[in-house]
């Protein structure tokens, strides 16, 4: 029985010697094509047809199938059946999320003073809970924020959505107003775009977590983190005669 199995295995192993070189090449090409069709984010699934890896940060992640139905030209203007609108939306949300994460942290260390002489309380900008801050800041401050956002959005729509600029290009940095003298090569510029996409995606997840935690706890993110390094009032630390005895009951 074992001799028969050995003969069969030997014959199977030698059949490859009779394959032509073209057959082996074709098999290798098919294997590579199968690997290329797989999504990087989901290796067990095929990549979406519209995500071919040319976009910065493209890992073939589209479980909802948005890229299968790009917006029509009549809706956004410019190119028809393009992913430009989706990519612009992702970049903008990522940038806003990064600013929001900083906005949840910085007020714990620095904030604008109030002006009681004009009816603005001295601690109007001191709230670290974002939900509380919405009702403590003066309404004029919220209107200022809304007007600034309106101006940026108007310029973005004209320049990118209905214009011919790349997604995320607001005319700042290497593509316009460049006070810091950025001068990246195409490869370096692509890498910077990938970094921004990744930072934005991480920030979108982070700001959701921060807002949920603030809603549940009622305090800002820094207060939440700092409390993790303090003993609760109900905990009594056992004091002993040495450093280790501070953490172990007497007699151990």
Helices and strands as residue ranges (DSSP letters): H 2-14, G 15-18, H 21-37, G 66-68, H 73-76, H 84-106, G 116-118, H 130-136, H 139-156, I 157-161, G 173-175, H 186-217, H 221-227, G 244-246
